[in-house]
């Protein structure tokens, strides 16, 4: 029995449209389409030109993997994790937190300069209120340049690692340095002192924090929440498991003992990384708008 080609195309379009809406609602919120139109005003000056590496990296589906990696690794600094645990409502409002983060990245990477600066100002005001005492008795502040740098370098390393492994258009060496330079511009506005401006400097700064990281009850809770108990209906967990598998394959070896995750290079190369290719291709298919080189 031959199926009508138009009926097949219609069914594919329906599936794609449904997936696109689901992704946009989760990542950008119900007003995501209107917000994107606001940020993409072609007449407004921007911080970054169309050909800058930050726009390529931050427009690719690999950002989903990079974002999850960043959350896991960032949680290994006890003072940074204390701020999240004591001042964030990520358990009760995980999608709101994701949407705010996505909006910040979109505004600073693609939006008009005025909107990018507004997003920076909002974050800086929020950070002023994030102070307290960690479970080990040490005081912390989200305005501490040392903690700000930790959050920045792990986030940028995660986005870049995911892009180089799963991105549609990986960067060359100069492009990687350019990406780190682009993100340093934003980092300074957030209060990060001496952010790295090359891929090598990024690696060196991460190494300088190695003596400060350790597992904590809070980091274990975050790992369990993100990897084993995500706030998703059962029907969506299959797709999320692909994202988790891909993320695990990108984690630095030094982070594995602290996260309680083994390093299995053969399994990761032959199984987990292909799953990452699958999930990023599905996301690109559903949300095809992207920057091409």
VEXDREN-2710 file (C-alpha; in Angstrom, 1 decimal):
% VEXDREN-2710
k/r/px/py/pz
1/UNK/0.0/0.0/0.0
2/UNK/1.5/3.3/-1.1
3/UNK/1.2/6.2/1.3
4/UNK/0.4/9.6/0.0
5/UNK/3.6/11.7/0.0
6/UNK/1.7/14.8/1.0
7/UNK/0.3/13.0/4.0
8/UNK/3.8/11.9/5.1
9/UNK/5.1/15.4/4.7
10/UNK/2.2/16.8/6.7
11/UNK/2.8/14.3/9.5
12/UNK/6.5/15.1/9.6
13/UNK/5.7/18.8/9.7
14/UNK/3.3/18.3/12.5
15/UNK/5.9/16.3/14.6
16/UNK/8.5/19.0/13.9
17/UNK/6.2/21.9/14.8
18/UNK/5.2/20.1/18.0
19/UNK/8.8/19.5/19.0
20/UNK/9.8/23.0/18.1
21/UNK/7.1/24.5/20.3
22/UNK/7.9/22.1/23.2
23/UNK/11.6/23.1/23.1
24/UNK/10.9/26.8/22.8
25/UNK/8.4/26.8/25.6
26/UNK/10.8/25.0/27.9
27/UNK/13.9/27.1/27.0
28/UNK/12.5/30.5/26.1
29/UNK/9.1/30.4/27.8
30/UNK/5.7/31.0/26.4
31/UNK/6.7/34.5/25.1
32/UNK/9.9/33.2/23.5
33/UNK/9.0/34.0/20.0
34/UNK/8.1/37.6/20.8
35/UNK/11.3/37.9/22.9
36/UNK/13.4/36.6/20.0
37/UNK/12.0/39.1/17.6
38/UNK/12.8/41.9/20.1
39/UNK/16.4/40.7/20.4
40/UNK/16.9/40.3/16.6
41/UNK/16.1/43.9/15.7
42/UNK/18.4/44.4/12.7
43/UNK/18.7/48.2/13.2
44/UNK/20.2/48.2/16.7
45/UNK/24.0/48.1/17.4
46/UNK/25.3/45.0/19.1
47/UNK/28.3/43.9/21.1
48/UNK/29.3/41.2/18.6
49/UNK/29.4/41.2/14.8
50/UNK/27.6/38.4/12.9
51/UNK/30.9/36.6/12.2
52/UNK/32.1/36.5/15.8
53/UNK/32.7/33.0/17.3
54/UNK/30.4/33.6/20.2
55/UNK/27.4/33.8/17.8
56/UNK/28.3/30.5/16.2
57/UNK/28.8/28.6/19.5
58/UNK/25.7/30.1/21.2
59/UNK/23.4/29.4/18.3
60/UNK/24.2/25.6/18.1
61/UNK/22.2/22.8/19.6
62/UNK/25.3/21.6/21.4
63/UNK/24.6/24.4/23.9
64/UNK/22.1/22.0/25.6
65/UNK/24.9/19.6/26.4
66/UNK/27.3/22.4/27.4
67/UNK/24.8/23.9/29.8
68/UNK/24.2/20.6/31.7
69/UNK/28.0/20.0/31.8
70/UNK/28.5/23.5/33.3
71/UNK/26.0/22.9/36.1
72/UNK/27.5/19.7/37.1
73/UNK/31.1/20.9/37.2
74/UNK/30.3/24.3/38.7
75/UNK/28.6/22.5/41.6
76/UNK/32.0/21.1/42.7
77/UNK/33.2/24.4/44.2
78/UNK/31.6/24.4/47.7
79/UNK/31.2/28.1/48.0
80/UNK/29.7/28.5/44.5
81/UNK/27.4/25.6/45.2
82/UNK/26.4/27.1/48.6
83/UNK/25.1/30.2/46.8
84/UNK/23.0/28.1/44.5
85/UNK/21.7/25.9/47.2
86/UNK/20.7/28.7/49.6
87/UNK/19.5/31.3/47.1
88/UNK/18.2/29.5/44.1
89/UNK/14.8/28.0/43.6
90/UNK/16.0/25.6/40.9
91/UNK/14.1/22.6/42.4
92/UNK/10.7/24.3/42.5
93/UNK/11.2/26.4/39.3
94/UNK/13.8/24.6/37.1
95/UNK/12.4/25.8/33.9
96/UNK/12.2/29.4/35.1
97/UNK/15.9/29.2/35.9
98/UNK/16.7/27.7/32.5
99/UNK/14.6/30.4/30.7
100/UNK/16.4/33.2/32.6
101/UNK/19.8/31.8/31.7
102/UNK/18.8/31.3/28.0
103/UNK/17.5/34.9/27.9
104/UNK/20.7/36.2/29.3
105/UNK/22.8/34.3/26.8
106/UNK/20.6/35.4/23.9
107/UNK/20.6/39.0/25.0
108/UNK/24.3/39.3/25.5
109/UNK/25.3/37.2/22.4
110/UNK/22.8/38.4/19.8
111/UNK/20.7/41.2/21.2
112/UNK/21.0/45.0/21.0
113/UNK/23.7/46.5/23.1
114/UNK/21.1/48.3/25.3
115/UNK/19.3/45.0/26.0
116/UNK/22.6/43.2/26.7
117/UNK/23.6/45.8/29.2
118/UNK/20.2/45.6/30.8
119/UNK/20.6/41.9/31.3
120/UNK/24.0/42.4/32.9
121/UNK/22.6/45.0/35.3
122/UNK/19.9/42.6/36.4
123/UNK/22.4/39.8/37.1
124/UNK/24.6/42.2/39.0
125/UNK/21.7/43.4/41.2
126/UNK/20.7/39.8/41.9
127/UNK/24.3/38.9/42.9
128/UNK/24.4/41.7/45.4
129/UNK/21.9/39.8/47.5
130/UNK/23.6/36.4/47.2
131/UNK/25.6/36.2/50.4
132/UNK/25.8/33.7/53.2
133/UNK/27.8/31.1/55.0
134/UNK/28.5/27.7/53.5
135/UNK/28.0/24.4/55.4
136/UNK/31.8/24.4/56.2
137/UNK/31.5/27.7/58.0
138/UNK/33.1/29.9/55.3
139/UNK/31.4/33.1/54.1
140/UNK/30.7/33.6/50.5
141/UNK/29.4/36.3/48.2
142/UNK/28.3/36.0/44.6
143/UNK/30.2/39.3/43.9
144/UNK/33.5/37.6/44.9
145/UNK/35.6/37.9/41.8
146/UNK/37.3/34.6/42.5
147/UNK/33.9/32.8/42.6
148/UNK/32.6/34.7/39.6
149/UNK/35.7/33.6/37.6
150/UNK/35.1/30.0/38.5
151/UNK/31.5/30.1/37.3
152/UNK/32.6/31.9/34.1
153/UNK/35.5/29.7/33.1
154/UNK/33.6/26.4/33.7
155/UNK/30.6/27.7/31.8
156/UNK/32.8/28.8/28.8
157/UNK/34.8/25.7/28.9
158/UNK/31.6/23.6/28.9
159/UNK/30.1/25.4/26.0
160/UNK/33.3/25.3/24.0
161/UNK/33.9/21.6/24.7
162/UNK/30.4/20.6/23.7
163/UNK/30.6/22.7/20.6
164/UNK/33.9/21.2/19.5
165/UNK/32.6/17.7/20.0
166/UNK/28.9/18.0/18.9
167/UNK/28.6/21.3/17.1
168/UNK/27.7/21.4/13.4
169/UNK/30.5/23.8/12.6
170/UNK/33.4/23.4/15.1
171/UNK/35.9/26.2/15.5
172/UNK/39.5/26.2/14.4
173/UNK/42.2/27.2/16.9
174/UNK/41.9/30.9/16.2
175/UNK/38.1/30.6/16.5
176/UNK/38.4/28.9/19.9
177/UNK/40.6/31.8/21.1
178/UNK/38.2/34.3/19.6
179/UNK/35.3/32.7/21.5
180/UNK/37.1/32.9/24.8
181/UNK/37.9/36.6/24.0
182/UNK/34.3/37.3/23.2
183/UNK/33.1/35.9/26.4
184/UNK/35.7/37.8/28.4
185/UNK/34.0/41.0/27.3
186/UNK/30.8/39.9/29.0
187/UNK/32.6/38.4/32.0
188/UNK/34.3/41.8/32.9
189/UNK/30.9/43.5/32.9
190/UNK/29.7/40.9/35.5
191/UNK/32.7/41.6/37.7
192/UNK/35.1/38.9/36.7
193/UNK/38.7/40.2/37.0
194/UNK/41.3/39.0/34.5
195/UNK/39.1/36.5/32.6
196/UNK/41.0/34.3/30.2
197/UNK/41.3/35.5/26.6
198/UNK/42.6/32.3/24.9
199/UNK/41.8/28.6/25.0
200/UNK/45.2/27.9/26.7
201/UNK/44.6/30.6/29.4
202/UNK/41.2/29.1/30.0
203/UNK/42.7/25.7/30.6
204/UNK/45.4/27.2/32.9
205/UNK/42.8/29.1/35.0
206/UNK/40.7/26.0/35.4
207/UNK/43.7/24.1/36.6
208/UNK/44.4/26.7/39.2
209/UNK/41.1/25.9/40.9
210/UNK/41.7/22.2/41.1
211/UNK/42.8/22.3/44.8
212/UNK/39.5/24.0/45.8
213/UNK/37.0/21.6/44.4
214/UNK/35.4/18.7/46.2
215/UNK/32.1/16.9/46.5
216/UNK/29.5/18.1/48.9
217/UNK/26.0/17.1/49.9
218/UNK/24.8/20.0/47.8
219/UNK/26.8/18.9/44.7
220/UNK/25.6/15.3/45.1
221/UNK/22.0/16.5/45.4
222/UNK/22.4/18.5/42.2
223/UNK/23.9/15.6/40.3
224/UNK/21.1/13.3/41.4
225/UNK/18.5/15.9/40.5
226/UNK/20.0/16.6/37.0
227/UNK/21.0/13.1/36.1
228/UNK/18.6/10.8/37.8
229/UNK/15.5/12.8/38.9
230/UNK/14.9/15.4/36.2
231/UNK/11.7/17.4/36.4
232/UNK/10.3/15.8/33.3
233/UNK/7.3/13.6/32.4
234/UNK/8.2/10.0/31.7
235/UNK/7.6/10.5/28.0
236/UNK/10.3/13.1/27.8
237/UNK/12.9/11.3/29.8
238/UNK/14.1/9.1/26.9
239/UNK/15.2/12.1/25.0
240/UNK/16.7/13.6/28.2
241/UNK/18.7/10.4/28.8
242/UNK/20.4/11.0/25.5
243/UNK/21.4/14.5/26.6
244/UNK/22.7/13.1/29.9
245/UNK/24.7/10.4/28.1
246/UNK/26.3/13.0/25.8
247/UNK/27.1/15.3/28.8
248/UNK/28.8/12.5/30.7
249/UNK/31.1/11.9/27.8
250/UNK/32.3/15.5/27.9
251/UNK/33.1/15.7/31.6
252/UNK/36.8/16.3/32.5
253/UNK/38.5/13.3/34.0
254/UNK/39.4/15.2/37.1
255/UNK/35.8/15.9/37.9
256/UNK/34.7/12.2/37.7
257/UNK/35.7/11.1/41.2
258/UNK/34.0/14.1/42.8
259/UNK/30.8/13.4/40.9
260/UNK/31.0/9.6/41.5
261/UNK/31.1/8.9/37.8
262/UNK/33.6/6.4/36.2
263/UNK/35.8/7.3/33.2
264/UNK/35.1/4.7/30.5
265/UNK/36.8/6.0/27.4
266/UNK/35.9/3.1/25.1
267/UNK/32.2/3.1/26.1
268/UNK/32.0/6.9/25.9
269/UNK/33.7/7.0/22.4
270/UNK/31.6/4.2/20.9
271/UNK/28.3/4.7/22.7
272/UNK/27.8/8.0/24.6
273/UNK/29.2/10.3/22.0
274/UNK/27.1/8.9/19.1
275/UNK/24.1/9.5/21.3
276/UNK/25.2/13.1/21.6
277/UNK/25.3/13.4/17.9
278/UNK/21.7/12.0/17.7
279/UNK/20.2/14.5/20.2
280/UNK/21.9/17.5/18.8
281/UNK/20.8/16.6/15.2
282/UNK/17.2/16.2/16.5
283/UNK/17.3/19.6/18.1
284/UNK/18.7/21.2/14.9
285/UNK/16.0/19.6/12.9
286/UNK/13.4/21.0/15.2
287/UNK/15.0/24.4/15.6
288/UNK/16.9/25.0/12.3
289/UNK/17.7/28.7/12.8
290/UNK/21.4/28.9/13.2
291/UNK/24.5/30.8/12.3
292/UNK/26.5/29.3/9.4
293/UNK/30.3/29.9/8.9
END
